[in-house]
């Protein structure tokens, strides 16, 4: 946990993600990244020089029309004294049943983003933290390059004027391998996604592609991250 907190604090301070009095909502999908981020920020709040509060927020897409059981995460949050809320939505039924999207990821992501921003605001949050890590940044860079023909990535910090909320990514400097190791050692509870296309997305293709490249050019993900920073691309 100490190493996770070190990477988290470095990102928070380097990109001025958190100020005194902030109420930070953490978008908890149920995966290891987001649950570990929730714990890390709750731990950081205990000693960070600028006091802030943390709350966990989960949107249940109800894939297949069935509510997902987040009981393990609720128990975990209660044990660590973390506020945690779950909201059931109709995102899954709309995307896969009503609309029957052939390429559902874009619409699903857009609907989830909007709903999560509203959910965070309803719980008094002025910041929304997402669990994107350094490997996600490299994969997003390749997605934009290969599918859209542009050089770009998500930003460590993004202010959304329409919703008056700031999105932050405190794990943006943290390699996924360290998250996997910490999640295993800390016995972080997870909830498997019921998404019908889980594991078959373009992002998964980029992950496999970068794994292949990394076998020949070791450390390629970190070099991509360094290039984003040195080039000041998308406020990196």
trRosetta pair geometry for C-beta under 8 A, 3 or more apart (Angstrom, degrees):
i j d omega theta_ij theta_ji phi_ij phi_ji
1 4 5.5 -56 -151 39 39 114
1 5 6.1 40 152 -21 71 106
1 39 7.8 -88 -129 131 113 117
1 40 7.5 -172 -157 -101 83 76
1 43 6.7 -168 174 -113 122 176
1 182 6.7 117 -80 -152 48 116
1 186 6.5 92 -66 -83 98 131
2 5 5.8 -56 -149 37 29 111
2 6 6.4 35 151 -26 63 104
3 6 5.5 -49 -150 29 34 116
3 7 6.7 30 155 -13 65 102
3 178 6.4 -120 124 -163 124 126
3 182 7.2 -145 70 -77 104 122
4 7 6.1 -57 -154 38 31 106
4 8 6.1 29 151 -19 65 112
4 36 6.8 -106 -153 169 150 113
4 40 5.3 -113 139 -103 113 123
4 174 7.1 40 -137 -130 66 143
4 178 6.8 169 -85 145 75 110
4 179 7.6 94 -113 -99 111 59
4 182 5.1 74 -56 -120 128 167
5 8 5.4 -56 -141 40 32 114
5 9 6.0 31 161 -19 68 107
5 40 6.0 -172 -87 -152 64 91
5 43 6.0 -87 -94 106 121 127
5 44 6.1 170 -142 -77 94 87
6 9 6.2 -54 -143 37 24 106
6 10 6.4 26 156 -21 60 108
7 10 5.8 -57 -150 34 29 113
7 11 6.6 25 156 -15 64 106
7 171 7.2 43 123 -137 117 56
7 173 5.4 -159 -168 90 92 99
7 174 4.2 99 142 -85 148 95
7 178 7.1 114 -16 104 156 155
8 11 6.1 -60 -154 37 29 106
8 12 6.2 27 153 -19 66 110
8 37 7.8 155 -112 -133 125 69
8 40 4.8 172 -64 159 163 130
8 41 7.2 -142 -178 -72 142 62
8 44 6.0 -117 116 -64 129 140
8 170 4.9 33 -151 157 84 112
8 171 6.7 -23 -98 -83 82 59
8 174 7.1 4 -63 -51 65 133
9 12 5.5 -55 -143 38 33 113
9 13 6.1 22 161 -11 68 109
9 44 6.2 176 -77 -128 87 119
9 48 7.4 -169 -118 -103 101 97
10 13 6.2 -63 -146 43 25 102
10 14 5.8 24 159 -21 65 114
10 173 6.1 -75 94 66 113 156
11 14 5.8 -55 -134 38 27 110
11 15 6.1 -12 176 16 64 112
11 17 6.8 24 128 -16 80 140
11 156 6.7 -150 -171 -153 101 126
11 169 7.5 -83 165 104 140 65
11 170 5.2 141 90 -158 126 51
11 171 7.1 -143 24 -61 167 7
11 172 5.3 141 -141 46 138 88
11 173 4.7 -166 -73 7 106 112
11 174 7.5 -71 -30 -24 138 90
12 15 7.1 -81 -144 54 15 82
12 16 8.0 44 164 -122 51 8
12 17 4.5 -92 -137 45 62 116
12 18 5.3 -15 -164 14 114 107
12 44 7.2 128 -12 179 163 155
12 48 7.7 -58 121 -127 154 134
12 168 7.7 52 -114 170 73 138
12 170 5.4 8 -65 -125 90 103
13 16 7.3 22 -164 -74 30 45
14 156 8.0 -51 95 160 100 166
14 173 7.6 75 35 -43 147 143
15 156 4.3 -105 -122 120 166 138
15 157 5.1 173 158 -22 117 117
15 168 7.5 156 105 -143 123 98
15 172 7.6 30 -7 48 153 141
15 235 7.9 87 -140 144 111 102
16 19 7.5 23 178 -62 86 90
16 157 7.2 -20 74 -52 73 166
17 127 7.4 100 166 -154 79 142
17 129 7.9 69 168 -101 129 100
17 156 7.2 -96 -79 150 110 99
17 157 5.8 -153 -103 -86 75 114
17 168 4.1 102 -155 -148 111 140
17 169 8.0 -131 -115 43 138 39
17 170 6.0 177 108 -83 170 84
18 22 5.2 -127 -154 40 78 154
18 24 6.6 -36 -111 -62 112 134
18 48 7.1 -7 101 165 137 157
18 50 6.3 162 121 88 89 122
18 52 5.3 -80 -177 -27 120 162
18 127 6.7 -44 -105 -42 74 178
18 168 7.2 117 -55 165 76 180
19 22 5.4 113 59 -39 63 111
19 50 5.8 -87 -166 165 34 146
19 52 7.5 109 78 -76 34 119
20 50 4.0 -111 -63 -164 74 88
20 51 5.6 46 -142 46 81 68
20 52 7.0 -138 -132 -60 29 79
21 51 7.0 52 -54 86 42 85
21 52 6.9 -18 55 -101 14 70
22 50 7.8 48 10 132 104 110
22 52 4.2 -8 64 -128 89 119
22 53 7.5 -161 100 35 56 61
22 126 5.9 -116 -141 65 73 106
22 127 5.1 16 -172 0 121 128
23 52 7.1 -172 -81 -170 28 83
23 53 5.1 -12 -118 67 72 101
23 54 8.0 178 -164 -79 54 21
23 55 6.9 13 175 2 95 112
23 123 7.7 -147 142 122 129 82
23 124 5.3 -2 90 119 163 90
23 125 4.8 -123 109 -110 95 54
23 126 6.0 93 47 13 80 80
23 127 7.1 169 80 32 43 84
24 41 6.1 -112 100 175 141 144
24 52 5.9 47 -11 154 109 126
24 53 7.0 179 25 88 73 47
24 54 5.2 -22 71 -106 98 68
24 55 7.4 167 87 26 50 67
24 125 6.4 64 -147 -146 12 107
24 127 4.5 -30 -108 83 75 113
24 128 7.5 159 -161 -94 64 17
24 129 5.3 33 177 -19 112 115
24 168 7.5 -52 -135 45 115 127
25 54 8.0 142 -96 -160 22 54
25 55 5.3 -29 -108 73 67 94
25 56 7.7 119 -161 -125 64 10
25 57 4.8 16 -177 -9 110 132
25 119 7.5 165 177 109 155 86
25 120 3.9 -159 47 -128 157 98
25 123 6.1 109 -91 75 125 123
25 125 3.6 -47 -21 -90 107 168
25 127 7.0 173 25 91 67 56
25 128 5.1 -21 70 -111 98 69
25 129 7.0 -178 87 21 43 75
26 34 6.7 147 157 -172 100 84
26 37 5.8 176 -155 112 127 103
26 38 4.4 169 98 -94 156 80
26 41 6.1 176 -69 37 131 146
26 54 6.3 19 -19 -168 113 100
26 55 7.1 -177 17 86 78 41
26 56 5.3 -33 65 -109 102 59
26 57 6.6 160 71 22 45 79
26 128 7.8 149 -96 -165 22 54
26 129 4.7 -27 -105 69 71 106
26 130 8.0 159 -156 -80 60 27
26 131 7.7 63 -172 -54 97 90
27 34 6.2 -80 102 -138 64 129
27 57 5.9 -39 -102 76 47 97
27 58 7.9 112 -168 -95 51 42
27 59 7.8 -20 -150 4 92 99
27 116 5.3 20 -111 -161 120 140
27 120 7.8 -54 -68 -64 86 118
27 128 6.3 44 -35 178 102 100
27 129 7.0 -159 12 84 76 51
27 130 5.2 -1 42 -102 123 72
27 131 7.2 -124 77 -7 87 87
28 34 4.6 154 -128 140 49 120
28 35 6.1 72 -145 -80 105 61
28 38 5.7 7 -84 -50 115 138
28 56 4.8 18 -21 -169 139 100
28 57 6.3 151 16 66 88 39
28 58 4.6 -53 79 -75 96 89
28 73 6.6 144 155 -174 140 149
28 84 7.5 -18 24 -141 156 102
29 33 7.9 20 39 64 115 95
29 34 4.9 128 21 7 80 154
29 58 7.3 147 -101 -130 15 85
29 131 7.4 -109 11 29 106 131
29 193 7.3 -13 158 -81 108 107
30 34 7.2 23 16 62 23 126
30 35 7.2 24 -155 -47 21 111
30 58 6.9 74 -53 -135 83 126
30 68 7.2 -69 -72 144 157 145
30 70 6.6 -113 -98 -112 107 96
30 73 6.7 -107 -117 -42 69 144
30 190 6.0 91 157 -171 69 63
30 191 3.3 -69 -164 58 125 100
30 192 7.4 -86 132 3 125 11
30 193 6.7 151 74 -69 124 68
31 34 5.5 83 61 16 80 98
31 35 7.0 -160 91 -3 36 95
31 131 7.2 -171 81 85 106 154
31 190 6.0 20 -140 -145 28 112
31 191 7.9 -80 -53 55 39 64
31 193 7.3 -8 -63 -39 98 105
32 35 6.0 -65 -141 43 29 105
32 36 5.8 25 165 -17 68 114
32 179 6.2 128 123 153 110 103
32 180 7.0 73 112 -102 157 50
32 183 4.0 8 -162 -124 123 161
32 188 5.5 101 -138 95 81 134
32 190 5.3 -40 -61 -82 70 128
33 36 6.3 -66 -151 40 20 106
33 37 6.3 22 153 -21 61 110
33 131 3.7 129 134 150 99 130
33 132 7.6 53 163 -76 143 19
33 133 6.2 -123 -135 -25 122 112
33 171 6.7 -161 -167 76 96 171
33 176 7.8 -46 -88 -126 112 85
33 179 5.8 11 -101 -177 70 152
34 37 5.5 -51 -145 34 33 115
34 38 6.5 39 154 -24 63 100
34 130 7.5 -46 -105 -160 97 50
34 131 3.9 -119 -79 -23 60 145
35 38 5.7 -48 -154 29 33 114
35 39 6.8 30 150 -13 63 104
35 73 6.3 -119 -112 -120 117 108
35 76 7.2 21 -165 105 118 157
35 183 7.6 88 77 -125 107 109
35 188 5.1 141 106 178 122 113
35 189 6.5 -140 -165 70 160 63
35 190 6.3 -137 5 -91 147 67
36 39 5.7 -55 -151 39 36 110
36 40 6.1 38 151 -23 69 107
36 131 7.4 100 58 -136 83 125
36 179 5.9 166 63 -151 160 90
36 182 6.2 96 -142 103 139 117
36 183 5.4 -85 -63 -83 129 92
36 186 7.4 116 -114 63 96 142
36 188 5.3 -38 -70 -111 85 160
37 40 5.5 -53 -141 37 31 113
37 41 6.2 26 161 -14 66 106
37 129 6.3 -165 156 134 125 118
37 130 7.9 6 133 145 172 20
37 131 4.4 -144 -14 -101 144 91
37 170 6.5 136 -149 64 104 108
37 171 5.7 -85 -94 -35 110 123
38 41 6.3 -59 -148 38 25 104
38 42 6.4 26 154 -19 61 110
38 54 7.0 144 -158 162 66 127
38 56 4.8 29 -137 -94 140 108
38 77 7.4 -48 143 -98 138 100
38 82 6.4 93 160 177 107 159
39 42 5.7 -58 -148 37 30 113
39 43 6.3 29 154 -18 66 106
39 80 6.4 -80 -121 -156 86 174
39 82 7.6 -97 -95 -47 54 154
39 186 7.4 159 114 152 166 152
39 188 7.1 -122 -3 -113 146 108
40 43 5.8 -57 -150 38 30 110
40 44 6.1 31 152 -21 65 108
40 170 7.2 -172 105 113 126 133
40 171 7.8 107 56 -74 158 96
41 44 5.3 -49 -140 37 35 115
41 45 6.3 45 156 -29 64 101
41 54 4.8 145 119 -108 109 144
41 129 6.2 138 -66 61 157 172
41 170 6.5 130 -77 39 104 164
42 45 5.8 -48 -151 26 29 116
42 46 7.5 38 148 -29 56 97
42 54 4.9 -126 -83 68 67 148
42 80 6.1 79 121 144 156 123
42 81 7.7 152 -173 80 130 80
42 82 5.0 -65 -98 -92 148 116
43 46 5.9 -49 -168 15 38 116
44 47 7.1 -90 -164 51 37 77
44 48 5.2 42 157 -48 81 116
45 48 5.9 -40 -114 17 29 116
45 51 7.4 62 -165 -155 80 55
45 52 5.6 -106 -120 75 100 75
45 53 6.6 83 -152 -111 147 28
45 54 5.4 -137 -33 -14 148 111
48 51 7.1 151 83 -91 91 30
48 52 6.7 -20 78 22 139 97
54 82 6.5 -40 102 -140 105 99
54 83 7.5 170 104 41 57 91
55 82 7.5 153 -125 176 37 80
55 83 4.3 -35 -122 86 87 114
55 84 7.2 178 -172 -81 67 34
55 85 7.0 13 167 5 111 103
55 123 5.8 -136 105 144 157 138
55 125 6.6 -125 48 -72 117 116
56 73 7.5 -151 150 160 152 114
56 77 5.7 -110 24 -107 146 140
56 82 5.8 59 -14 142 113 117
56 83 6.7 179 24 97 73 56
56 84 4.0 -7 65 -112 116 82
56 85 7.0 165 90 24 66 58
57 84 7.9 -160 -64 -151 30 54
57 85 5.7 -6 -113 65 64 93
57 87 7.7 -1 -170 3 85 105
57 116 6.7 124 120 -150 127 84
57 119 5.4 140 -173 126 132 122
57 120 6.0 -112 -11 -81 172 73
57 123 6.7 -163 -87 23 120 151
57 125 7.8 -84 -33 -16 141 154
58 70 5.7 134 102 -116 167 164
58 73 7.1 100 -51 99 150 152
58 84 7.4 23 -3 -177 106 93
58 85 7.2 -171 31 96 73 49
58 86 4.6 -19 72 -111 108 75
58 87 7.2 173 91 25 57 64
59 86 8.0 161 -89 -159 17 58
59 87 5.6 -23 -113 68 62 96
59 89 5.5 10 -175 -9 97 131
59 91 7.3 51 150 -2 119 141
59 112 6.0 165 84 -145 148 84
59 115 5.5 101 -125 112 149 122
59 116 5.6 -98 -23 -78 135 83
59 119 6.4 -150 -72 -26 101 160
60 67 6.0 30 150 -148 153 70
60 68 4.9 -164 -140 33 110 101
60 70 7.2 -123 -77 -28 113 122
60 86 6.0 40 -27 -179 110 103
60 87 6.8 -163 19 90 81 43
60 88 4.9 -29 65 -110 118 56
60 89 6.3 166 76 19 58 76
61 68 7.9 43 44 -14 65 126
61 89 5.9 -33 -117 71 37 108
61 91 4.2 -74 -139 73 84 112
61 92 4.1 106 142 -44 93 95
61 95 7.9 -22 -173 19 122 128
61 108 7.2 18 -132 -157 145 106
61 112 6.9 -41 -82 -88 109 109
61 195 7.4 36 68 -83 149 87
62 65 5.9 17 154 -139 104 20
62 66 6.3 170 -161 62 75 27
62 67 5.8 -29 -107 -86 95 46
62 68 7.1 -139 -90 -15 46 83
62 88 6.0 56 -51 -165 120 89
62 89 6.3 -161 7 73 104 54
62 90 6.5 -33 55 -107 131 36
62 91 7.2 129 40 45 81 70
62 92 4.8 -145 85 33 58 125
62 93 6.4 -19 102 -18 108 96
63 66 7.4 -29 81 48 52 79
63 68 7.8 43 29 -56 86 111
63 92 3.8 -152 -88 -131 44 141
63 96 7.1 58 -143 10 78 148
63 193 7.6 65 6 174 151 74
63 194 4.1 -179 69 100 124 99
63 195 5.4 -145 -89 -89 158 41
63 196 6.6 -171 -172 -25 124 77
64 92 6.6 -41 10 152 41 140
64 194 6.1 -80 8 149 117 128
64 196 7.8 130 -56 -57 89 99
65 92 6.9 -146 -53 100 40 117
65 93 5.3 66 -83 -77 81 112
65 97 7.4 33 -53 -28 106 153
66 194 7.4 -93 68 151 105 169
67 88 5.7 -45 -112 -113 104 124
68 191 6.2 96 163 164 122 136
68 194 6.3 -159 -91 -1 111 125
69 72 7.8 71 128 -3 92 84
69 191 7.2 -168 83 -132 61 123
70 73 4.8 -44 179 43 88 114
70 74 5.8 99 118 -29 84 96
70 86 5.3 168 47 -93 147 144
70 191 5.7 -57 -107 -55 66 159
71 74 5.4 -55 -144 36 34 115
71 75 6.3 35 157 -19 67 104
72 75 5.9 -53 -151 36 30 111
72 76 6.4 33 149 -21 63 108
72 189 3.9 -158 145 -178 113 143
72 190 7.8 -17 97 46 138 21
72 191 6.7 167 49 -68 114 90
73 76 5.3 -51 -145 36 36 116
73 77 6.2 36 156 -19 67 104
73 84 6.8 -170 135 -170 94 152
73 189 5.6 -158 -75 95 58 119
73 191 6.4 -63 -24 -25 118 116
74 77 5.9 -55 -147 37 28 109
74 78 6.4 30 154 -20 63 107
74 84 5.9 -168 -116 96 60 138
74 86 7.5 -57 -72 -24 110 124
75 78 5.7 -55 -148 35 30 113
75 79 6.4 32 153 -22 64 106
75 189 7.5 74 65 -13 98 166
76 79 5.8 -57 -153 32 29 112
76 80 6.7 3 157 1 64 110
76 188 7.7 65 -146 -153 154 54
76 189 4.9 -150 -47 22 139 124
77 80 6.1 -71 -147 49 31 96
77 82 4.2 -96 -156 73 85 100
77 83 7.4 -54 169 91 125 9
77 84 3.8 54 124 -27 173 139
78 81 7.6 36 -173 -72 29 29
78 82 7.8 -87 -51 48 21 68
78 84 7.7 -86 -46 24 66 124
85 119 7.7 -173 101 179 122 110
85 123 6.4 -169 23 -86 152 145
87 115 7.6 -156 97 164 134 112
87 119 5.6 -139 9 -116 149 128
89 92 7.7 120 95 3 86 78
89 111 8.0 155 155 145 143 111
89 115 5.8 20 -104 -162 150 162
90 93 5.0 -53 -170 50 81 111
90 94 5.4 86 128 -29 90 102
91 94 5.9 -61 -146 37 27 111
91 95 6.1 17 163 -13 66 113
91 108 6.3 95 165 -142 111 74
91 111 4.9 159 -128 117 107 132
91 112 6.1 62 -141 -70 163 77
91 115 6.9 -103 -62 -5 125 155
92 95 6.2 -65 -144 40 24 103
92 96 6.0 -21 177 19 64 116
92 97 7.8 48 132 -1 67 102
92 108 8.0 39 -92 -125 48 112
92 194 7.8 5 -117 92 149 105
92 195 7.8 -139 -113 -105 104 65
93 96 6.8 -74 -126 55 19 84
93 97 4.7 -33 -162 34 63 127
93 98 6.3 61 142 -14 75 99
94 97 7.2 -21 -59 53 8 82
94 98 4.9 -32 -138 40 46 126
94 99 6.0 37 158 -7 63 107
94 111 7.1 164 81 -123 137 168
95 98 7.7 41 -1 49 15 86
95 99 5.7 -38 -139 49 28 121
95 101 5.5 -45 -173 12 75 124
95 104 4.9 90 168 -156 114 112
95 107 5.5 162 -119 100 101 116
95 108 4.8 27 -105 -78 162 90
95 111 7.1 -141 -60 22 111 147
96 99 7.6 17 -21 59 12 82
96 100 6.8 43 -177 -103 34 43
96 101 7.1 -68 -87 32 43 85
96 104 6.2 10 -77 -114 75 154
96 196 6.2 113 -121 12 147 136
97 100 6.8 4 -161 -64 12 74
99 104 7.9 132 92 -115 116 90
99 107 6.8 -107 105 136 163 167
101 104 3.9 127 84 -90 122 71
101 107 5.4 -154 -86 27 160 139
101 108 7.8 -148 52 -34 153 90
103 106 6.3 29 125 9 100 107
104 107 6.0 -72 -160 49 52 104
104 108 5.3 48 152 -25 87 116
104 197 6.4 161 52 4 116 142
105 108 5.7 -62 -142 41 27 111
105 109 6.0 26 162 -20 66 110
105 197 6.9 -101 -61 90 94 143
105 201 5.7 99 -83 -131 148 118
105 202 7.4 -142 47 18 163 97
106 109 6.0 -58 -147 35 24 108
106 110 6.4 22 156 -18 62 109
107 110 5.7 -58 -148 37 31 112
107 111 6.3 26 157 -16 66 108
108 111 6.0 -60 -148 39 27 107
108 112 6.2 24 156 -17 65 111
108 195 7.8 86 -179 -130 164 122
109 112 5.8 -58 -144 39 28 110
109 113 6.2 33 157 -24 65 105
110 113 5.9 -52 -148 31 28 112
110 114 6.6 22 157 -13 62 107
111 114 6.0 -58 -150 38 30 108
111 115 6.2 24 157 -14 66 112
112 115 5.9 -60 -143 42 29 108
112 116 5.9 28 159 -21 67 111
113 116 5.9 -61 -146 37 25 108
113 117 6.4 26 157 -20 63 106
114 117 5.9 -54 -149 32 29 111
114 118 6.6 25 155 -14 63 107
115 118 5.8 -58 -152 39 32 110
115 119 6.1 36 151 -24 67 108
116 119 5.4 -51 -143 35 33 116
116 120 6.3 36 156 -22 65 103
116 128 6.8 109 139 -159 103 144
117 120 5.9 -54 -151 34 29 111
117 121 6.6 27 153 -16 63 107
117 128 6.7 -86 -107 -38 61 162
117 160 6.7 -66 -131 86 139 160
117 163 4.6 -42 167 -153 130 166
117 165 5.7 175 -153 49 92 147
118 121 5.8 -57 -150 37 32 110
118 122 6.3 35 153 -23 66 106
118 163 7.5 -108 -68 -136 56 122
119 122 5.8 -55 -151 32 29 114
119 123 6.8 10 156 -3 62 108
120 123 6.2 -71 -154 45 30 98
120 125 4.1 -73 178 63 88 131
120 128 4.7 -57 -103 -88 169 109
120 165 6.1 96 97 -143 129 152
121 124 7.7 61 -176 -62 33 14
121 125 6.6 -91 -77 57 29 77
121 163 6.5 -129 -52 180 135 97
121 164 7.6 84 -110 72 123 89
121 165 6.1 -106 -69 -62 95 130
125 128 6.2 90 132 -73 134 71
125 165 7.0 46 110 -135 88 117
126 164 7.7 -54 -138 139 80 83
126 165 6.3 -161 -164 -124 39 67
126 166 6.7 26 146 21 73 94
127 165 7.1 159 -101 -171 19 79
127 166 5.1 -29 -111 72 72 94
127 167 7.8 143 -165 -99 63 19
127 168 5.7 -2 -171 3 111 118
128 165 5.6 43 -12 158 110 123
128 166 7.2 175 24 86 72 43
128 167 5.1 -29 72 -107 99 67
128 168 7.2 157 77 23 45 70
129 167 7.8 147 -93 -163 24 55
129 168 5.2 -31 -102 75 72 91
129 169 7.2 142 -157 -96 66 28
129 170 5.7 -7 -150 -1 121 108
130 167 6.3 10 -6 -172 114 102
130 168 7.5 167 21 82 72 41
130 169 5.4 -32 68 -98 87 82
131 169 7.7 63 163 -144 1 79
131 171 5.7 22 -161 22 54 142
132 136 4.2 -123 -159 90 84 152
132 137 6.9 103 155 -53 110 74
132 140 7.9 12 -158 -29 134 138
132 154 6.3 2 128 72 173 148
132 169 4.7 -34 59 -144 101 129
132 171 6.5 172 84 73 38 101
132 172 6.3 24 101 -92 91 75
133 136 5.2 108 52 5 57 104
133 137 7.5 -105 111 -8 38 89
133 171 4.4 -54 -94 136 75 112
133 172 6.9 -173 -144 -107 28 23
133 174 4.9 -75 -144 81 102 87
133 175 6.8 81 157 -166 121 9
133 176 5.3 137 90 -74 145 70
133 179 6.0 -102 -78 -29 159 142
134 137 5.5 -48 -156 26 38 116
134 138 6.9 35 150 -15 66 100
134 171 7.7 -112 -21 144 67 74
134 172 6.4 91 -75 166 61 41
134 173 5.8 28 -69 -165 112 19
134 174 5.8 -170 -11 68 101 31
134 175 5.1 -44 55 -83 127 48
134 176 7.2 -131 58 -26 78 69
134 221 6.5 102 132 147 97 111
134 222 7.0 18 159 -96 137 64
134 225 5.3 -18 -159 -82 102 147
135 138 5.8 -51 -153 35 38 110
135 139 6.3 35 151 -16 68 107
135 175 6.3 74 -39 -153 96 58
135 176 4.0 -31 8 -19 142 116
135 207 7.6 49 160 -120 114 91
135 210 7.7 157 -160 106 88 152
135 221 5.5 -16 -110 -161 66 150
136 139 5.7 -58 -147 41 32 111
136 140 6.1 34 155 -22 67 107
136 154 7.8 -18 130 32 106 128
136 176 7.7 117 -28 -66 76 112
137 140 5.8 -54 -146 36 28 111
137 141 6.4 35 152 -24 62 104
137 153 5.4 39 -160 -169 79 139
137 154 7.0 -112 -110 49 73 88
137 172 6.3 76 -53 -159 131 84
137 224 7.2 170 113 113 92 108
137 225 5.7 76 92 -99 135 89
137 228 6.6 -90 164 0 124 166
137 236 8.0 103 -159 -104 137 134
138 141 5.6 -51 -152 31 32 116
138 142 6.7 26 152 -13 64 105
138 210 6.0 102 128 -128 121 154
138 220 7.4 113 -157 119 143 80
138 221 4.1 -98 -30 -140 166 80
138 224 4.2 103 -118 75 93 144
138 225 6.4 -61 -61 -48 93 81
139 142 5.8 -56 -150 39 34 108
139 143 6.3 40 150 -24 67 104
139 203 5.9 65 153 -157 131 80
139 206 4.3 118 -154 116 87 127
139 207 5.7 -6 -106 -69 135 68
139 210 6.3 -99 -86 -11 77 146
140 143 5.4 -49 -145 34 34 116
140 144 6.4 33 156 -16 65 104
140 153 4.9 100 101 -140 115 76
140 154 5.6 -41 162 -4 170 90
141 144 6.1 -60 -153 37 27 108
141 145 6.3 23 153 -18 63 112
141 151 7.6 7 -156 -155 87 61
141 152 7.3 -175 -120 84 60 32
141 153 4.9 -22 -73 -79 79 107
141 224 5.6 -177 57 177 158 125
141 228 6.8 -116 -85 -70 134 118
142 145 5.5 -56 -141 39 32 112
142 146 5.8 12 168 -5 70 114
142 206 4.7 151 88 -147 124 116
142 209 6.7 -177 163 87 154 132
142 210 6.5 -147 -19 -61 159 108
142 224 7.9 -43 -43 -135 91 157
143 146 6.6 -65 -135 46 20 95
143 147 5.6 -20 -179 18 61 122
143 148 7.6 39 135 3 66 102
143 202 6.3 100 -127 129 105 113
143 203 6.5 -18 -78 -95 136 67
143 206 5.4 -62 -61 -61 83 154
144 147 6.9 -63 -113 53 14 87
144 148 5.1 -44 -158 46 56 119
144 150 5.3 -68 166 75 100 82
144 151 7.0 102 115 -137 121 13
144 152 4.7 -125 174 61 163 85
144 153 6.8 -128 6 -74 144 47
145 148 7.5 6 -29 55 7 75
145 149 7.2 38 -168 -115 37 21
145 150 7.1 -118 -93 68 42 34
145 151 6.5 35 -90 -93 90 55
146 206 7.7 180 33 -97 137 102
147 202 6.6 37 -68 -179 148 149
148 152 8.0 -41 83 41 134 116
151 233 6.4 -92 142 -134 100 139
152 233 6.6 -157 -116 173 43 111
152 234 5.6 94 -156 -48 76 127
153 228 5.7 -19 17 -124 148 137
153 233 6.3 79 20 119 102 113
153 234 5.1 -155 61 44 73 147
153 236 6.9 32 66 -47 129 130
154 158 7.5 -80 -176 -32 82 135
154 169 7.0 93 120 -35 122 155
154 234 6.9 160 129 147 12 148
155 158 4.8 119 66 -63 119 95
155 169 7.9 159 105 12 44 122
155 234 4.7 -134 -79 157 84 95
155 235 4.5 36 -144 54 118 114
155 236 7.2 -137 -133 -54 62 67
156 168 7.0 9 157 -152 66 65
156 169 5.4 -118 -143 52 51 100
156 172 4.8 -113 -111 22 91 171
156 235 6.6 -124 34 111 85 99
156 236 6.5 114 -17 -107 106 59
157 166 6.5 -4 -169 180 90 109
157 167 7.3 159 -155 85 40 57
157 168 5.4 -1 -107 -106 76 76
157 169 7.6 -136 -63 19 46 77
157 235 6.6 -95 55 129 79 139
158 166 6.9 164 84 -158 42 62
158 167 4.6 -7 60 56 96 102
158 235 7.9 158 -79 47 69 146
159 165 7.9 175 -152 94 56 31
159 166 4.8 -29 -101 -103 69 85
159 167 7.9 -167 -80 20 22 69
160 163 4.6 10 114 42 119 101
160 164 7.3 -72 92 -10 74 13
160 165 5.4 -6 54 62 108 74
160 166 7.2 -178 15 -91 74 31
160 167 6.5 58 -21 -15 110 102
161 164 6.8 21 -161 -76 35 55
169 172 4.3 80 112 -55 108 106
171 174 4.4 -66 -166 38 76 125
171 179 7.1 41 -158 -79 136 127
173 225 7.5 119 -125 -179 58 143
174 178 5.8 -109 -174 69 91 125
174 179 6.3 93 137 -51 119 98
175 178 5.2 94 70 3 83 100
175 179 7.6 -149 104 -3 48 87
175 221 7.2 108 -123 102 96 133
175 222 7.2 -33 -82 -72 114 99
176 179 5.3 -55 -155 35 45 115
176 180 6.3 47 150 -23 74 102
177 180 5.7 -50 -149 33 33 113
177 181 6.5 31 154 -16 64 107
178 181 5.7 -52 -145 39 33 111
178 182 6.1 30 157 -16 66 109
179 182 5.9 -59 -143 41 28 106
179 183 5.9 29 159 -22 65 111
180 183 6.0 -57 -144 36 24 111
180 184 6.5 23 157 -18 60 108
181 184 6.0 -60 -154 35 28 109
181 185 6.4 17 156 -12 65 111
182 185 5.8 -60 -143 42 32 106
182 186 5.7 11 165 -2 70 116
182 188 7.6 47 120 -24 76 128
183 186 6.3 -64 -133 50 23 98
183 188 4.1 -69 -148 32 78 128
183 190 7.7 38 -177 -49 130 117
184 187 7.6 17 178 -73 28 43
184 188 7.9 -43 -41 22 22 91
193 198 4.7 157 95 -99 120 146
194 198 7.7 169 118 -16 8 139
195 198 4.1 117 72 -49 99 96
197 200 5.0 -102 -170 64 73 104
197 201 6.1 93 137 -66 107 84
198 201 7.8 -25 -133 -21 26 106
199 204 5.8 94 -164 -102 36 160
200 204 6.5 -52 -91 45 6 148
201 204 4.9 108 57 3 71 98
201 205 7.3 -123 107 -3 47 86
202 205 5.3 -48 -154 31 41 118
202 206 6.6 43 148 -20 67 99
203 206 5.6 -51 -152 33 37 112
203 207 6.6 42 148 -22 65 101
204 207 5.4 -47 -150 31 37 116
204 208 6.6 36 152 -16 65 102
205 208 5.8 -55 -152 37 33 109
205 209 6.2 35 150 -21 66 107
206 209 5.4 -52 -143 37 34 115
206 210 6.2 30 159 -16 67 106
207 210 6.1 -57 -147 39 26 106
207 211 6.4 33 151 -23 62 106
208 211 5.5 -52 -150 33 32 116
208 212 6.6 34 151 -20 64 103
209 212 5.7 -55 -155 33 32 112
209 213 6.5 27 151 -15 66 106
210 213 5.5 -50 -142 39 37 111
210 214 5.9 42 155 -26 67 107
210 220 6.5 -157 -161 90 86 122
210 221 6.2 69 175 -74 132 97
211 214 5.7 -55 -144 35 27 114
211 215 6.9 37 153 -29 60 98
212 215 6.0 -49 -160 19 31 113
212 216 7.7 9 151 0 59 102
213 216 6.3 -71 -165 44 39 98
213 217 5.8 -29 163 41 79 104
213 220 5.3 -41 120 30 110 172
214 217 6.6 -77 -120 72 29 63
214 218 6.1 60 -179 -116 71 42
214 219 7.3 135 -143 6 90 21
214 220 5.0 -129 -92 25 72 109
214 221 6.7 -7 -89 -19 126 93
215 218 7.6 17 -138 -75 14 73
217 220 4.9 73 101 -66 103 111
219 222 5.1 -48 -173 42 82 113
219 223 6.0 84 129 -25 87 100
220 223 5.6 -59 -148 38 36 112
220 224 6.4 41 153 -24 68 101
221 224 5.7 -51 -152 31 33 112
221 225 6.6 34 149 -18 64 103
222 225 5.4 -49 -150 35 37 115
222 226 6.4 40 150 -20 66 103
223 226 5.4 -49 -147 37 36 115
223 227 6.4 41 151 -23 65 102
224 227 5.6 -51 -149 33 33 113
224 228 6.6 38 150 -22 64 101
225 228 5.7 -51 -153 31 33 113
225 229 6.6 28 151 -15 64 106
225 236 7.9 -153 -167 -167 61 141
226 229 5.7 -57 -150 38 34 110
226 230 6.1 26 157 -13 70 109
227 230 5.9 -55 -137 43 30 105
227 231 5.8 17 164 -6 65 116
227 233 7.8 15 127 6 73 131
228 231 6.2 -68 -142 48 20 101
228 233 4.8 -92 -148 53 67 112
228 234 7.3 -36 -163 47 107 95
228 236 4.1 9 142 76 97 171
229 232 7.5 22 -180 -73 32 42
229 236 4.8 -103 -86 139 52 104
231 236 7.6 36 68 66 75 116
232 235 7.4 3 -177 -107 72 21
232 236 6.5 -173 -141 65 28 70
233 236 5.5 4 63 25 67 116
